Amino acid sequence: MKPVIAAFPATRLRRLRRSPAIRALVMQSVLAPQDFIWPVFVREGEGVVEPVVSMPGVNRLSVDKVVEAAREAYALGIPAMCLFPYTEPAKRSECCSEAWNPDNLSNRATRAIKDAVPELAVMTDVALDPYSSTGHDGFVREGEIVNDETVEALVKQALSQARAGADIIGPSDMMDGRIGAIRSELEREGFHNVLLLSYAAKYASAFYGPFRDAVGASGALKGDKFTYQMQPGNSDEAMRLIERDLAEGADMIMVKPGMPYLDICRRAKDMFGAPTFAYQVSGEYAMIAGAVERGWLDGDKVMLESLTAFKRAGCDGVLSYFAPAAARLLNG
C-alpha cells in the first residue's frame, strides 16, 4: 500500500498527534491485558516466595503461591500463565524421567490452577532441560544431543501435561519432528483440543541466562545449544522452521527471544498469518528491570513501550514477566 499525501500545508501530519483524543483514534497498535501470557517459576514447598536474584521482581513460587498468582492473573484480565519448574538437583538425571512424572511440579501446579481458576488457560513447557543433569533440552549421547530418542521422551512429557489439564503445550526444545509426533499422540489419546504453541523459531541466544538461573539449569549446562537452536544471523531458516511446524500441526507459533528478533515476528506474521507470539525473555526483562532499579529508566513507560513493540511487529500476544505489572497499568 502506498499512501497518498497532499503537499504541505494541505497535509499537516501533526494534526493526527495534536491531542490525546485524536492520538487514541488513530492508534494502530493497541496493548491490552489479554495480549499477555505470564511465565511463572514453580518450586517445591509451601508458602514459598523466593526471589530470582538475576531477575529483579520475579520469584520462584510454591504451588499454593502459584494458585494465588493465577487468581491475580485472572482478575487482571490476563488469559494464560506458563509454568516453568525449578527442579531440585536430586530429581535431575540423564534419563530425565521426572519430565513425565504425573506428580512432578509442573503437573501438580497445572491441576491446582485448573481446580482454583478453571477459566485461566495453563501453558506448559516441553523440553528436557529442567530435568536433565546435563542442562540440555535433549538426551546427550557421546557428546551429541540426539534427536529421535529425545522426541520419544518429549511425547511422553507432553502427554503427561495434557493429562494434568494443560490447555496449551509449548515445545521449546527445537528437535526436528517433535510437533508432528506430539500432535499424533495427543490425537490418539483423545486430547483433540489441546493447543500446540511451538517455539518454532528459537535462537541460540545469550539472553537466556537469568532464566537458566531461575530453573536451576545454569550450573548443570555442559557445552552450548548451537546444534539445535538457531543461529542469530539467520532469517530464512526461521521461515522454514515455522512452515514445517505449522504443517505438522502447530496451532500457534513462537519467536524467541523477542525484541532482538522483531523482524522475524513481522516476517512470520506476514508470510503465514498464523497466531504469532514472542517471548520477551529473561535477559530482556533483566536489562530493563536492572536499569529501572538504578534509576536510569522510567520503568512504567519503558515496560509498556517494549511490549507495544511486539504488537507493532505483528504479534498476537507476548510472554512477558512484566505481564501483571503491565496489566495493572493498562487497567488504570
TABEL-V508871 format. One record per residue. N is the residue number from 1. RES is the residue in one letter. SS is DSSP state (helix for helix, strand for strand, loop for the rest). D_FIRST is the distance of its C-alpha to the first C-alpha in Angstrom with 1 decimal. Layout:
{{N:RES:SS:D_FIRST} {N:RES:SS:D_FIRST}}
This chain:
{{1:M:loop:0.0} {2:K:loop:3.8} {3:P:loop:6.4} {4:V:loop:9.5} {5:I:loop:12.6} {6:A:loop:16.1} {7:A:loop:18.7} {8:F:loop:21.1} {9:P:loop:23.1} {10:A:loop:21.1} {11:T:loop:18.5} {12:R:loop:20.3} {13:L:helix:18.0} {14:R:helix:21.3} {15:R:helix:21.8} {16:L:helix:19.6} {17:R:helix:22.0} {18:R:loop:25.3} {19:S:loop:26.9} {20:P:helix:27.0} {21:A:helix:26.4} {22:I:helix:23.2} {23:R:helix:21.9} {24:A:helix:22.7} {25:L:helix:20.8} {26:V:loop:17.4} {27:M:loop:18.2} {28:Q:loop:15.5} {29:S:loop:17.9} {30:V:loop:21.3} {31:L:loop:24.3} {32:A:loop:27.2} {33:P:helix:30.5} {34:Q:helix:29.4} {35:D:helix:27.0} {36:F:strand:30.0} {37:I:strand:32.4} {38:W:strand:35.5} {39:P:strand:37.3} {40:V:strand:41.0} {41:F:strand:44.0} {42:V:strand:47.1} {43:R:loop:50.6} {44:E:loop:54.1} {45:G:loop:56.4} {46:E:loop:56.5} {47:G:loop:55.4} {48:V:loop:53.8} {49:V:strand:51.1} {50:E:strand:51.0} {51:P:strand:48.7} {52:V:loop:46.6} {53:V:loop:47.6} {54:S:loop:44.5} {55:M:loop:42.2} {56:P:loop:43.3} {57:G:loop:43.3} {58:V:loop:42.9} {59:N:strand:46.0} {60:R:strand:47.4} {61:L:strand:48.6} {62:S:loop:51.3} {63:V:helix:50.5} {64:D:helix:51.9} {65:K:helix:49.7} {66:V:helix:46.7} {67:V:helix:47.4} {68:E:helix:47.5} {69:A:helix:44.1} {70:A:helix:42.8} {71:R:helix:44.1} {72:E:helix:42.5} {73:A:helix:39.1} {74:Y:helix:39.3} {75:A:helix:40.4} {76:L:helix:37.4} {77:G:loop:35.0} {78:I:loop:34.2} {79:P:loop:33.9} {80:A:strand:35.2} {81:M:strand:37.4} {82:C:strand:37.7} {83:L:strand:41.3} {84:F:strand:42.5} {85:P:strand:46.2} {86:Y:loop:48.5} {87:T:loop:51.0} {88:E:loop:54.5} {89:P:helix:55.6} {90:A:helix:58.4} {91:K:helix:56.0} {92:R:loop:54.0} {93:S:strand:55.1} {94:E:loop:54.3} {95:C:loop:54.1} {96:C:loop:51.7} {97:S:helix:53.4} {98:E:helix:52.6} {99:A:helix:49.0} {100:W:helix:49.9} {101:N:loop:52.9} {102:P:loop:52.5} {103:D:loop:53.8} {104:N:loop:51.8} {105:L:helix:50.2} {106:S:helix:46.7} {107:N:helix:48.1} {108:R:helix:50.5} {109:A:helix:47.8} {110:T:helix:45.6} {111:R:helix:48.5} {112:A:helix:49.4} {113:I:helix:45.9} {114:K:helix:45.5} {115:D:helix:49.0} {116:A:helix:48.3} {117:V:loop:44.6} {118:P:loop:43.8} {119:E:loop:40.5} {120:L:loop:39.1} {121:A:strand:37.4} {122:V:strand:39.2} {123:M:strand:37.4} {124:T:strand:39.7} {125:D:strand:39.4} {126:V:strand:40.5} {127:A:loop:41.8} {128:L:loop:45.3} {129:D:loop:45.2} {130:P:loop:46.5} {131:Y:loop:49.5} {132:S:strand:50.1} {133:S:loop:52.9} {134:T:loop:50.7} {135:G:loop:47.6} {136:H:loop:45.4} {137:D:loop:43.1} {138:G:loop:45.1} {139:F:loop:48.7} {140:V:strand:50.0} {141:R:strand:52.3} {142:E:loop:54.0} {143:G:loop:51.2} {144:E:strand:48.4} {145:I:strand:46.1} {146:V:loop:46.5} {147:N:loop:43.8} {148:D:helix:45.4} {149:E:helix:48.2} {150:T:helix:45.9} {151:V:helix:43.7} {152:E:helix:46.8} {153:A:helix:47.5} {154:L:helix:44.0} {155:V:helix:44.3} {156:K:helix:47.5} {157:Q:helix:45.9} {158:A:helix:43.0} {159:L:helix:45.5} {160:S:helix:47.7} {161:Q:helix:44.7} {162:A:helix:43.8} {163:R:helix:47.4} {164:A:helix:47.5} {165:G:loop:44.7} {166:A:loop:41.5} {167:D:loop:38.4} {168:I:strand:36.0} {169:I:strand:37.2} {170:G:strand:35.4} {171:P:strand:36.5} {172:S:loop:36.0} {173:D:loop:38.4} {174:M:loop:36.1} {175:M:loop:38.6} {176:D:loop:37.5} {177:G:loop:37.8} {178:R:helix:38.5} {179:I:helix:35.8} {180:G:helix:37.1} {181:A:helix:40.7} {182:I:helix:40.2} {183:R:helix:38.3} {184:S:helix:41.0} {185:E:helix:43.8} {186:L:helix:42.1} {187:E:helix:41.9} {188:R:helix:45.4} {189:E:loop:46.7} {190:G:loop:45.1} {191:F:loop:42.4} {192:H:loop:39.7} {193:N:loop:37.8} {194:V:loop:37.8} {195:L:strand:34.3} {196:L:strand:33.6} {197:L:strand:31.2} {198:S:strand:31.3} {199:Y:strand:31.1} {200:A:strand:29.3} {201:A:strand:28.2} {202:K:strand:31.1} {203:Y:strand:31.7} {204:A:loop:35.2} {205:S:loop:34.7} {206:A:helix:37.1} {207:F:helix:35.7} {208:Y:helix:37.8} {209:G:helix:41.1} {210:P:helix:41.7} {211:F:helix:40.9} {212:R:helix:43.5} {213:D:helix:46.0} {214:A:helix:45.2} {215:V:helix:45.9} {216:G:loop:48.8} {217:A:loop:47.3} {218:S:loop:47.4} {219:G:loop:51.1} {220:A:loop:51.0} {221:L:loop:48.2} {222:K:loop:49.6} {223:G:loop:47.4} {224:D:loop:43.6} {225:K:loop:40.9} {226:F:loop:39.1} {227:T:loop:40.2} {228:Y:loop:38.2} {229:Q:loop:35.5} {230:M:strand:32.5} {231:Q:loop:32.6} {232:P:loop:30.4} {233:G:loop:28.9} {234:N:loop:27.5} {235:S:loop:24.0} {236:D:helix:24.0} {237:E:helix:27.3} {238:A:helix:25.8} {239:M:helix:23.4} {240:R:helix:26.5} {241:L:helix:28.5} {242:I:helix:26.0} {243:E:helix:25.7} {244:R:helix:29.5} {245:D:helix:30.1} {246:L:helix:27.9} {247:A:helix:29.6} {248:E:helix:33.0} {249:G:loop:32.4} {250:A:loop:30.7} {251:D:loop:29.1} {252:M:strand:27.2} {253:I:strand:26.4} {254:M:strand:27.2} {255:V:strand:26.3} {256:K:strand:29.3} {257:P:loop:29.6} {258:G:loop:26.8} {259:M:helix:25.8} {260:P:helix:26.5} {261:Y:helix:24.2} {262:L:helix:21.1} {263:D:helix:19.1} {264:I:helix:20.9} {265:C:helix:20.0} {266:R:helix:16.2} {267:R:helix:16.6} {268:A:helix:18.9} {269:K:helix:17.0} {270:D:helix:13.9} {271:M:helix:16.4} {272:F:helix:18.9} {273:G:loop:17.8} {274:A:loop:21.5} {275:P:strand:22.9} {276:T:strand:22.5} {277:F:strand:25.0} {278:A:strand:26.1} {279:Y:strand:29.6} {280:Q:strand:30.1} {281:V:loop:33.3} {282:S:helix:36.7} {283:G:helix:36.3} {284:E:helix:33.1} {285:Y:helix:35.0} {286:A:helix:38.2} {287:M:helix:36.6} {288:I:helix:35.3} {289:A:helix:38.4} {290:G:helix:40.7} {291:A:helix:39.1} {292:V:helix:39.4} {293:E:helix:43.0} {294:R:loop:43.7} {295:G:loop:42.1} {296:W:loop:39.5} {297:L:loop:36.5} {298:D:loop:35.9} {299:G:helix:35.9} {300:D:helix:34.2} {301:K:helix:31.3} {302:V:helix:30.7} {303:M:helix:31.1} {304:L:helix:28.4} {305:E:helix:26.0} {306:S:helix:26.5} {307:L:helix:26.0} {308:T:helix:22.8} {309:A:helix:21.3} {310:F:helix:21.6} {311:K:helix:19.7} {312:R:helix:16.9} {313:A:loop:17.0} {314:G:loop:16.6} {315:C:loop:20.3} {316:D:loop:21.9} {317:G:strand:25.1} {318:V:strand:27.2} {319:L:strand:30.8} {320:S:strand:32.3} {321:Y:loop:35.8} {322:F:loop:34.5} {323:A:helix:33.8} {324:P:helix:36.9} {325:A:helix:36.7} {326:A:helix:33.0} {327:A:helix:33.6} {328:R:helix:36.5} {329:L:helix:34.4} {330:L:helix:31.6} {331:N:loop:34.3} {332:G:loop:35.7}}
